[in-house]
Amino acid sequence: MKRYPLLALVLGLLYVTVGNAQQFPIMDKIADKVVQKYQTSTCEQLWEQKSKKAPPSAEEQKAIQMLKGDPQMRAAFINKIAAPIANKMFECGMIP
């Protein structure tokens, strides 16, 4: 009987995760691309990119505007990319 609350929580999280992916398919692809960039880059590459700090491309600007205009989409995007990026940055010594 004690397992039911845990099961409900897991199913609820699964629903939210799947729901966000289906609700924002373009955002999902962008988030996957961002995560892949961090996962496949070496620490040296990330440090170099950080030092150069190029202005966002037209495609990146469009994505940023899209996220600024939709708080739900922005939250789903941040929830998807936060952990992988933070872990990589921690591994590379970019955050304490």
PAMARTOR-31392 format. One line per 8 residues: number of its first residue (from 1); their letters; for each residue y, z, x of N, C-alpha, C. Coordinates in steps of 0.05 Angstrom, whole numbers. Layout:
N
NUM	A	Y,Z,X,Y,Z,X,Y,Z,X ~ ...
//
This chain:
96
1	MKRYPLLA	-24,0,16,0,0,0,25,0,17 ~ 24,12,41,47,13,58,55,-14,70 ~ 37,-33,69,42,-59,81,59,-77,64 ~ 61,-71,39,76,-89,21,106,-91,28 ~ 120,-70,34,148,-73,42,151,-90,67 ~ 133,-87,86,134,-104,110,129,-133,103 ~ 109,-138,87,103,-165,78,127,-177,64 ~ 140,-162,47,164,-172,32,186,-178,52
9	LVLGLLYV	190,-162,72,210,-167,92,204,-193,108 ~ 179,-196,116,171,-220,131,175,-245,114 ~ 166,-244,89,169,-267,71,199,-273,66 ~ 215,-252,63,244,-255,59,256,-269,83 ~ 249,-260,108,260,-272,132,251,-301,135 ~ 226,-306,128,216,-334,129,231,-351,109 ~ 236,-341,85,251,-356,65,279,-362,75 ~ 292,-343,86,319,-347,96,319,-367,119
17	TVGNAQQF	300,-365,137,299,-384,160,293,-412,150 ~ 274,-415,133,267,-442,123,290,-452,105 ~ 301,-435,89,323,-443,72,347,-453,88 ~ 354,-440,109,377,-449,126,371,-476,139 ~ 346,-479,148,339,-505,161,341,-528,141 ~ 332,-523,116,334,-544,96,362,-548,86 ~ 377,-527,86,404,-528,75,423,-542,94 ~ 419,-540,120,437,-552,139,422,-569,160
25	PIMDKIAD	410,-591,152,394,-607,171,410,-618,195 ~ 435,-625,191,451,-635,214,457,-612,233 ~ 465,-589,222,470,-566,239,445,-558,254 ~ 422,-560,241,397,-553,254,392,-570,278 ~ 397,-596,275,393,-615,298,412,-609,321 ~ 437,-602,314,457,-596,334,449,-570,348 ~ 440,-550,333,432,-525,345,408,-529,363 ~ 389,-545,355,366,-551,372,375,-564,398
33	KVVQKYQT	394,-582,396,404,-596,420,418,-576,439 ~ 433,-558,428,447,-538,444,427,-519,458 ~ 407,-510,443,387,-492,454,371,-507,476 ~ 364,-532,471,349,-548,490,365,-551,516 ~ 391,-555,514,408,-558,537,406,-533,555 ~ 408,-510,543,406,-485,558,378,-480,569 ~ 358,-486,554,331,-481,563,322,-500,585 ~ 333,-524,586,324,-543,606,343,-543,631
41	STCEQLWE	366,-530,629,384,-530,651,377,-507,671 ~ 382,-513,696,378,-492,716,403,-474,715 ~ 401,-451,728,424,-433,729,446,-446,745 ~ 439,-461,766,460,-475,781,475,-495,764 ~ 460,-510,748,473,-529,731,492,-516,711 ~ 483,-493,699,500,-479,680,525,-468,694 ~ 522,-457,718,546,-447,733,565,-470,739 ~ 554,-493,746,571,-516,752,586,-526,727
49	QKSKKAPP	572,-527,705,585,-536,680,606,-516,671 ~ 601,-491,676,621,-470,668,646,-473,685 ~ 642,-479,711,666,-481,728,682,-506,722 ~ 670,-527,713,684,-552,707,698,-551,680 ~ 686,-538,661,698,-534,634,712,-559,623 ~ 697,-580,618,708,-605,608,715,-601,578 ~ 735,-616,568,742,-614,540,719,-624,523 ~ 717,-615,498,695,-624,481,697,-654,474
57	SAEEQKAI	674,-666,472,673,-694,465,680,-697,436 ~ 684,-722,427,690,-727,399,668,-716,380 ~ 643,-720,389,620,-710,373,621,-680,371 ~ 627,-667,394,628,-638,394,651,-627,377 ~ 674,-641,378,697,-633,362,690,-635,332 ~ 676,-656,325,668,-659,297,649,-636,288 ~ 631,-629,305,612,-607,299,627,-581,297 ~ 646,-576,315,662,-552,314,678,-550,288
65	QMLKGDPQ	690,-572,280,705,-572,255,687,-567,231 ~ 663,-578,232,644,-574,210,637,-544,209 ~ 633,-531,231,626,-503,232,649,-485,224 ~ 674,-493,231,697,-478,223,701,-479,193 ~ 694,-501,181,698,-505,152,677,-493,134 ~ 655,-484,145,633,-474,129,622,-448,141 ~ 631,-425,131,622,-399,143,592,-395,142 ~ 579,-404,121,549,-401,119,535,-418,140
73	MRAAFINK	545,-442,144,533,-459,164,538,-447,192 ~ 562,-437,196,569,-425,222,550,-401,228 ~ 545,-385,208,528,-362,211,499,-370,218 ~ 490,-391,204,463,-401,209,461,-413,237 ~ 482,-427,246,483,-438,272,482,-417,294 ~ 499,-397,291,500,-375,310,474,-360,311 ~ 463,-355,288,437,-340,287,415,-356,302 ~ 416,-382,301,396,-398,313,399,-400,344
81	IAAPIANK	424,-402,353,428,-407,382,433,-382,398 ~ 441,-360,385,450,-336,400,429,-325,419 ~ 406,-320,410,386,-307,427,377,-325,451 ~ 371,-350,446,363,-367,469,385,-370,490 ~ 410,-373,481,432,-377,500,437,-350,515 ~ 438,-328,500,443,-302,513,422,-296,533 ~ 397,-301,527,375,-296,546,378,-313,571 ~ 384,-338,568,388,-355,592,412,-346,608
89	MFECGMIP	434,-340,595,457,-330,610,451,-304,624 ~ 436,-287,612,428,-262,625,411,-267,650 ~ 391,-286,647,374,-293,670,390,-305,693 ~ 412,-319,686,428,-332,706,450,-314,717 ~ 452,-290,707,473,-271,716,501,-278,706 ~ 502,-292,683,528,-300,672,538,-278,653 ~ 521,-260,644,529,-237,629,515,-213,640 ~ 527,-189,639,515,-166,652,489,-157,640
//
